[in-house]
Amino acid sequence: MNSSLILSNILNPPVLFFFLGMLAIFFKSDLEIPQPLPKLFSLYLLLAIGFKGGYEITQSGINTEISLTLLSAILMASAVPVYSFFILKLKLDAYNAAAIAATYGSISAVTFITAQSFLKILNISSGGHMVAALALMESPAIIVGILLVRLFAPNQENKKGEFAWGEVLREAFLNGSVFLLIGSVIIGTLTGERGWEKLHPFTQDIFYGVLAFFLLDMGMVAARRIKDMRKTGSFLIAFAILMPVANAIMGIILAKLIGMSAGNSLLFAVLCASASYIAVPAAMRMTVPEANPSLYVSMALALTFPFNIIIGIPLYFNIIKAIGV
């Protein structure tokens, strides 16, 4: 792998702020970010990438490649939890296997944004419709995770009807992050060029500053979660590193079959490789209380997320170049 790509990714300011946040915890600094702010940063990032995606869809229109990309996004978000579940079931009970599988079937918007930043450094373009793919991959994994519990957890025959399906579907499609992201895509599409010019200073000019602050907080959260890794054991640690790579390779193969550009292929691979630490954990805590949150949250946040933004993104891009996408 080209070490200069890894170095350039690590020396990306938002990524360096992620490390700064980790160091603040390791060195027991009194650095603190007031708690309402990370939530505000998260909402801003979703609004900005959704709005940009909607605008860029108006510029590119809908063609065969875009339609196939969106279908592939739904396919991967539905398939990853299924085969992940059966791998995890070798060592875990059905509740924890389903919760972790759903976590890895969904996506991380921040990893996606970091990959966009990586492409920008290399002056490689990507399509705005990839944001629509991101939005479509948030929810299917939650539904599949719940179905896996219904099918494979013990004594489920006697619990038919006890799942609050209305609440599950509500969490899958109407939780705050999904709702804001989809809504921003729609607004960006409806307002087009005129809306883009009006919101450009807000959604683009300050974007990377907010991302840096958000990753500073994420670094602190990830460092606090590292101690939870002792509970997961070597099997889950290996899963948190190897499964994203396997999912990314499958995403890259699909991208090549569809004929995506190099930039779109990387974003699709990153979507396939990332794991949710917001939407899915929120849904799993409500619908699968038997699963241990310290497993699926710490795996996604303290292992897979830093692996993807440091090693994964340059690695996936090298694979894309090697197979000639």
C-alpha positions as CSV (number, residue, x, y, z in Angstrom):
1,M,0.0,0.0,0.0
2,N,1.2,3.5,-0.8
3,S,2.4,4.9,2.5
4,S,2.1,8.5,1.3
5,L,-1.7,8.1,1.0
6,I,-1.9,6.9,4.6
7,L,0.3,9.8,5.7
8,S,-1.7,12.4,3.7
9,N,-4.9,11.0,5.2
10,I,-3.5,11.2,8.8
11,L,-2.2,14.7,8.2
12,N,-5.7,15.8,7.2
13,P,-6.6,18.4,9.9
14,P,-9.9,16.8,11.0
15,V,-8.2,13.5,11.4
16,L,-5.4,15.1,13.5
17,F,-8.1,16.6,15.7
18,F,-9.4,13.1,16.2
19,F,-6.0,12.1,17.6
20,L,-5.8,15.2,19.7
21,G,-9.1,14.2,21.3
22,M,-7.7,10.8,22.1
23,L,-4.5,12.2,23.5
24,A,-6.6,14.5,25.8
25,I,-8.1,11.4,27.4
26,F,-4.9,9.4,27.6
27,F,-3.0,12.3,29.2
28,K,-6.0,13.1,31.5
29,S,-6.3,16.7,30.2
30,D,-9.3,18.7,31.6
31,L,-10.3,19.5,28.0
32,E,-14.1,19.2,27.7
33,I,-16.6,20.0,25.0
34,P,-20.0,21.1,26.4
35,Q,-22.4,18.2,25.7
36,P,-25.0,20.0,23.6
37,L,-22.3,21.0,21.0
38,P,-21.4,17.5,19.6
39,K,-25.1,17.0,18.9
40,L,-25.3,20.3,17.1
41,F,-22.1,19.5,15.1
42,S,-23.6,16.2,14.2
43,L,-26.9,17.8,13.0
44,Y,-24.9,20.4,11.0
45,L,-22.8,17.8,9.2
46,L,-25.9,15.8,8.2
47,L,-27.7,18.9,7.0
48,A,-24.7,20.1,5.0
49,I,-23.9,16.7,3.3
50,G,-27.6,16.1,2.6
51,F,-28.2,19.5,1.1
52,K,-25.1,19.2,-1.0
53,G,-26.2,15.8,-2.2
54,G,-29.6,17.0,-3.2
55,Y,-28.1,19.9,-5.1
56,E,-25.6,17.7,-6.9
57,I,-28.4,15.3,-7.9
58,T,-30.1,18.2,-9.6
59,Q,-26.9,18.8,-11.5
60,S,-26.2,15.1,-12.5
61,G,-29.8,13.9,-12.9
62,I,-30.9,10.2,-12.5
63,N,-29.3,7.7,-14.9
64,T,-28.7,4.0,-15.0
65,E,-25.5,4.1,-13.0
66,I,-27.1,6.2,-10.2
67,S,-30.1,3.9,-10.1
68,L,-27.9,0.8,-9.9
69,T,-25.8,2.5,-7.2
70,L,-28.8,3.2,-5.0
71,L,-30.1,-0.4,-5.5
72,S,-26.7,-1.8,-4.6
73,A,-26.6,0.4,-1.5
74,I,-29.9,-1.2,-0.3
75,L,-28.6,-4.7,-1.2
76,M,-25.4,-4.3,0.8
77,A,-27.2,-2.7,3.8
78,S,-29.5,-5.8,3.8
79,A,-27.0,-8.5,3.1
80,V,-24.1,-7.5,5.4
81,P,-26.1,-8.0,8.6
82,V,-27.2,-11.5,7.4
83,Y,-23.8,-13.0,6.8
84,S,-22.3,-11.1,9.7
85,F,-24.9,-12.6,12.0
86,F,-23.9,-16.2,11.1
87,I,-20.2,-15.5,11.6
88,L,-20.9,-13.8,15.0
89,K,-23.3,-16.6,16.0
90,L,-20.2,-18.9,16.2
91,K,-19.2,-17.2,19.4
92,L,-22.2,-15.1,20.6
93,D,-25.8,-15.6,21.5
94,A,-28.4,-14.5,18.9
95,Y,-29.2,-11.1,20.7
96,N,-25.6,-9.9,20.6
97,A,-24.9,-11.4,17.2
98,A,-27.9,-9.6,15.7
99,A,-27.1,-6.2,17.4
100,I,-23.5,-6.3,16.2
101,A,-24.5,-7.5,12.7
102,A,-27.0,-4.6,12.4
103,T,-24.3,-2.2,13.5
104,Y,-22.0,-3.3,10.7
105,G,-24.8,-3.3,8.1
106,S,-25.5,0.4,8.7
107,I,-23.1,3.2,8.0
108,S,-21.0,6.0,9.6
109,A,-21.7,9.5,8.1
110,V,-18.5,10.8,9.6
111,T,-16.4,8.1,8.0
112,F,-18.1,9.0,4.7
113,I,-17.3,12.7,5.2
114,T,-13.7,11.9,6.0
115,A,-13.5,9.9,2.7
116,Q,-14.9,12.9,0.8
117,S,-12.2,15.0,2.4
118,F,-9.6,12.4,1.3
119,L,-10.9,12.6,-2.3
120,K,-10.7,16.4,-2.2
121,I,-7.0,16.3,-1.2
122,L,-6.4,14.1,-4.3
123,N,-8.6,16.3,-6.5
124,I,-10.8,13.4,-7.4
125,S,-14.5,14.1,-7.9
126,S,-17.5,12.2,-6.7
127,G,-21.2,12.3,-7.4
128,G,-23.8,13.9,-5.1
129,H,-26.0,10.9,-5.4
130,M,-23.6,9.0,-3.1
131,V,-25.2,11.0,-0.3
132,A,-28.6,9.5,-1.3
133,A,-26.9,6.1,-1.1
134,L,-25.7,7.0,2.4
135,A,-29.2,7.9,3.5
136,L,-30.6,4.6,2.0
137,M,-28.1,2.5,4.0
138,E,-29.0,3.9,7.4
139,S,-32.3,1.9,8.0
140,P,-32.3,-1.6,6.3
141,A,-29.8,-3.0,8.8
142,I,-32.1,-2.1,11.7
143,I,-35.0,-4.0,10.2
144,V,-32.8,-7.0,9.3
145,G,-31.3,-7.1,12.8
146,I,-34.8,-7.2,14.4
147,L,-35.8,-10.0,12.0
148,L,-32.7,-12.0,12.9
149,V,-33.7,-11.8,16.5
150,R,-37.2,-12.9,15.7
151,L,-36.0,-15.9,13.8
152,F,-33.1,-17.1,15.8
153,A,-33.3,-15.9,19.4
154,P,-34.6,-18.6,21.8
155,N,-38.3,-18.6,22.8
156,Q,-39.3,-16.2,20.1
157,E,-42.3,-18.3,19.1
158,N,-44.0,-17.2,22.3
159,K,-43.2,-13.6,21.7
160,K,-44.9,-13.0,18.4
161,G,-46.5,-9.6,18.4
162,E,-44.6,-8.4,21.4
163,F,-42.2,-6.4,19.3
164,A,-43.4,-2.8,18.9
165,W,-43.0,-2.8,15.1
166,G,-44.4,0.7,14.8
167,E,-41.6,1.9,17.1
168,V,-39.0,-0.1,15.2
169,L,-40.0,1.3,11.9
170,R,-40.2,4.7,13.4
171,E,-36.6,4.4,14.7
172,A,-35.4,3.0,11.4
173,F,-36.8,5.7,9.2
174,L,-37.7,8.7,11.4
175,N,-34.9,8.9,13.9
176,G,-33.4,12.3,13.9
177,S,-30.3,11.7,11.8
178,V,-32.1,9.8,9.1
179,F,-35.0,12.3,9.0
180,L,-32.7,15.3,8.8
181,L,-30.4,13.7,6.1
182,I,-33.3,12.6,3.8
183,G,-35.0,16.0,4.4
184,S,-31.9,17.9,3.5
185,V,-31.4,15.9,0.3
186,I,-35.0,16.7,-0.7
187,I,-34.6,20.4,0.1
188,G,-31.3,20.5,-1.8
189,T,-33.1,18.9,-4.8
190,L,-36.1,21.2,-4.7
191,T,-34.1,24.5,-4.3
192,G,-31.3,23.6,-6.8
193,E,-28.9,26.3,-7.9
194,R,-30.7,29.2,-6.1
195,G,-30.7,27.4,-2.8
196,W,-27.1,26.3,-3.2
197,E,-25.9,29.9,-3.7
198,K,-27.8,31.1,-0.6
199,L,-26.6,28.4,1.8
200,H,-23.1,28.0,0.4
201,P,-21.3,30.0,3.1
202,F,-23.1,28.0,5.8
203,T,-23.0,24.5,4.3
204,Q,-19.6,24.6,2.7
205,D,-17.3,27.3,3.9
206,I,-17.3,26.4,7.5
207,F,-17.8,22.6,6.9
208,Y,-14.3,21.4,7.6
209,G,-14.0,23.6,10.8
210,V,-17.1,22.0,12.2
211,L,-15.9,18.5,11.1
212,A,-12.6,19.1,13.0
213,F,-14.5,20.0,16.1
214,F,-16.7,17.0,15.8
215,L,-13.8,14.6,15.3
216,L,-12.1,16.2,18.3
217,D,-15.1,15.1,20.4
218,M,-15.2,11.7,18.6
219,G,-11.5,11.1,19.5
220,M,-12.3,11.7,23.2
221,V,-15.3,9.4,23.1
222,A,-13.3,6.7,21.3
223,A,-10.5,6.9,23.8
224,R,-12.9,6.5,26.7
225,R,-14.3,3.4,25.0
226,I,-11.0,1.7,24.4
227,K,-11.0,0.1,27.9
228,D,-14.3,-1.7,26.9
229,M,-12.2,-3.6,24.4
230,R,-11.1,-5.9,27.2
231,K,-14.7,-7.2,27.3
232,T,-14.9,-8.1,23.6
233,G,-12.1,-10.6,23.3
234,S,-9.9,-11.3,20.3
235,F,-12.7,-12.7,18.2
236,L,-14.7,-9.5,18.2
237,I,-11.6,-7.3,17.9
238,A,-10.6,-9.3,14.7
239,F,-14.2,-9.0,13.5
240,A,-14.1,-5.2,13.9
241,I,-11.1,-4.9,11.7
242,L,-11.5,-7.7,9.2
243,M,-15.2,-7.5,8.4
244,P,-15.0,-3.8,7.2
245,V,-12.2,-4.8,4.8
246,A,-14.2,-7.8,3.5
247,N,-17.3,-5.6,3.1
248,A,-15.3,-2.9,1.4
249,I,-13.9,-5.4,-1.1
250,M,-17.4,-6.6,-1.9
251,G,-18.5,-3.0,-2.4
252,I,-15.5,-2.4,-4.7
253,I,-16.4,-5.4,-6.8
254,L,-20.0,-4.2,-7.1
255,A,-18.8,-0.7,-8.0
256,K,-16.6,-2.2,-10.8
257,L,-19.6,-4.2,-12.1
258,I,-21.8,-1.1,-12.1
259,G,-19.0,1.0,-13.7
260,M,-18.7,3.6,-10.9
261,S,-15.9,6.2,-11.1
262,A,-12.9,5.9,-8.7
263,G,-14.3,8.6,-6.4
264,N,-17.8,7.0,-6.2
265,S,-16.2,3.6,-5.8
266,L,-14.3,4.8,-2.7
267,L,-17.3,6.4,-1.1
268,F,-19.4,3.2,-1.8
269,A,-16.6,1.0,-0.3
270,V,-16.4,3.2,2.8
271,L,-20.2,3.0,3.2
272,C,-20.0,-0.8,3.0
273,A,-17.1,-0.9,5.4
274,S,-18.3,1.5,8.1
275,A,-20.4,0.8,11.2
276,S,-23.1,2.8,12.9
277,Y,-22.5,4.2,16.3
278,I,-25.6,6.4,16.5
279,A,-28.8,5.2,14.7
280,V,-28.4,1.4,15.1
281,P,-27.3,1.5,18.8
282,A,-30.2,3.7,19.6
283,A,-32.6,1.3,17.9
284,M,-31.0,-1.8,19.4
285,R,-31.1,-0.5,22.9
286,M,-34.8,-0.1,22.5
287,T,-35.7,-3.2,20.6
288,V,-33.0,-5.7,21.7
289,P,-32.3,-4.9,25.4
290,E,-30.8,-8.4,25.8
291,A,-27.8,-7.3,23.7
292,N,-24.8,-5.7,25.5
293,P,-24.3,-2.1,24.1
294,S,-20.7,-2.0,25.4
295,L,-19.9,-4.6,22.7
296,Y,-21.4,-3.1,19.6
297,V,-20.8,0.5,20.5
298,S,-17.2,0.1,21.5
299,M,-16.4,-2.1,18.5
300,A,-17.8,0.4,16.0
301,L,-16.5,3.5,17.7
302,A,-13.2,2.5,19.3
303,L,-11.9,0.0,16.6
304,T,-13.7,0.2,13.2
305,F,-14.1,4.0,13.0
306,P,-10.4,4.8,13.7
307,F,-9.3,1.9,11.5
308,N,-11.3,3.2,8.6
309,I,-10.2,6.8,8.8
310,I,-6.5,6.0,9.3
311,I,-5.9,2.8,7.4
312,G,-9.1,1.8,5.6
313,I,-9.7,4.7,3.4
314,P,-6.2,4.7,1.8
315,L,-6.3,0.9,1.7
316,Y,-9.6,0.8,-0.2
317,F,-8.4,3.5,-2.6
318,N,-5.3,1.4,-3.4
319,I,-7.5,-1.7,-4.1
320,I,-9.7,0.4,-6.4
321,K,-6.6,1.6,-8.3
322,A,-5.1,-1.9,-8.4
323,I,-8.2,-3.4,-10.0
324,G,-8.5,-0.5,-12.4
325,V,-11.8,0.9,-11.5
